[in-house]
């Protein structure tokens, strides 16, 4: 019985080590986020096909509190508004399973600046990563 207990403990320890290794292999996307006088830009390379990213962005825009201003299915671009800001997303293919996503948003009017705790480009990117199951971290530049 004691030998069986030791064997079970070793197997559990091995499984735990394997699980931790798997967690370490999941890439964390780094979103570069900057504000300029013209607006906000959030950009990152995502380990997902550009078409899938565009489809997810389109679906999110239809579900959430955003209005679609324009779509370009061929160019994988979509432009949305929340009534205060406009944001556009472009998914550019890098490879079959990787793309560069750029989200740009204008600066809201002074009266609307405090209306949202997070600016639109950041919110769009965060929602997109959550929908795609992509872990991310935001670095402000």
C-alpha positions in Angstrom: 0.0 0.0 0.0 2.8 2.4 0.8 4.6 1.6 -2.5 1.3 2.3 -4.3 0.9 5.7 -2.5 4.5 6.7 -3.4 3.9 5.8 -7.1 0.7 7.9 -7.2 2.5 10.8 -5.6 5.3 10.6 -8.2 2.8 10.4 -11.1 0.9 13.4 -9.8 4.2 15.3 -9.4 5.2 14.4 -13.0 1.7 15.5 -14.3 2.0 18.8 -12.5 5.5 19.5 -14.0 4.1 18.6 -17.4 1.1 21.0 -16.9 3.4 23.8 -15.9 5.5 23.3 -19.0 2.4 23.5 -21.2 1.4 26.8 -19.5 4.9 28.2 -20.2 4.5 27.3 -23.9 1.4 29.4 -24.4 2.6 32.7 -26.0 1.7 36.0 -24.4 1.0 38.6 -27.0 2.6 42.0 -26.2 0.3 44.8 -27.3 2.2 48.0 -28.0 0.0 50.9 -27.1 0.7 54.6 -27.7 -1.1 57.9 -27.7 -0.2 60.7 -30.0 -1.9 64.1 -30.8 -3.8 62.4 -33.6 -5.1 59.5 -31.6 -4.4 56.1 -30.1 -2.7 53.1 -31.7 -2.5 49.5 -30.4 -0.5 47.0 -32.4 0.6 43.4 -31.9 1.5 40.2 -33.7 -1.1 37.5 -32.9 -0.6 33.8 -33.5 -3.9 33.5 -35.3 -4.8 33.6 -39.0 -5.7 37.2 -40.2 -9.1 36.0 -41.5 -10.0 34.5 -38.2 -9.0 37.8 -36.4 -11.1 39.8 -38.8 -14.1 37.5 -38.4 -13.8 37.7 -34.6 -13.6 41.5 -34.8 -16.6 41.6 -37.0 -18.6 39.3 -34.7 -17.7 41.4 -31.6 -18.7 44.6 -33.3 -22.1 43.2 -34.0 -22.5 41.9 -30.4 -21.2 44.7 -28.4 -22.1 48.3 -27.9 -20.3 49.3 -31.1 -21.7 50.4 -34.4 -20.0 49.3 -37.6 -19.1 52.3 -39.8 -17.5 50.3 -42.6 -16.1 46.9 -43.6 -13.5 45.8 -46.1 -13.7 42.0 -46.3 -10.9 41.8 -48.9 -8.5 44.1 -47.0 -9.5 42.6 -43.6 -10.4 46.0 -42.2 -13.3 47.1 -40.1 -14.2 50.6 -38.7 -16.5 51.0 -35.6 -17.7 53.7 -33.3 -19.0 53.7 -29.7 -20.6 57.1 -30.2 -17.6 58.9 -28.8 -14.6 57.6 -30.7 -14.1 55.8 -34.0 -11.6 52.9 -34.2 -10.4 50.9 -37.2 -8.9 47.5 -37.1 -6.7 45.9 -39.8 -5.4 42.4 -39.7 -2.3 41.9 -42.0 -1.2 38.4 -42.9 2.3 37.4 -41.8 1.8 33.7 -42.3 -1.0 31.2 -42.4 -1.2 31.2 -38.6 0.1 34.6 -37.7 -0.9 38.2 -38.4 -0.2 41.8 -37.3 -3.2 43.6 -35.9 -3.3 47.3 -35.8 -6.2 49.2 -34.1 -6.2 53.0 -34.3 -8.7 55.4 -32.7 -9.2 59.1 -32.7 -9.0 61.3 -29.6 -12.5 61.8 -28.2 -13.9 65.3 -27.7 -12.9 66.9 -24.4 -16.4 66.5 -22.9 -16.3 62.7 -23.6 -12.7 62.0 -22.4 -13.7 60.8 -18.9 -16.8 58.8 -20.1 -14.9 55.6 -20.5 -12.2 54.2 -18.1 -10.4 52.7 -21.1 -10.0 54.2 -24.5 -11.6 52.5 -27.5 -8.4 51.1 -29.3 -7.4 49.4 -26.0 -10.9 48.0 -25.4 -11.2 46.7 -28.9 -7.9 44.9 -28.7 -8.6 43.4 -25.2 -12.0 42.1 -26.3 -10.5 40.6 -29.5 -7.7 38.8 -27.5 -10.3 37.5 -25.0 -12.5 36.2 -27.9 -9.6 34.5 -29.6 -8.3 33.0 -26.3 -5.0 34.9 -26.7 -3.1 35.9 -23.5 -1.8 39.4 -23.7 0.0 42.1 -21.9 -0.3 45.9 -22.7 2.8 48.0 -22.9 2.3 51.8 -23.1 4.8 53.8 -25.0 
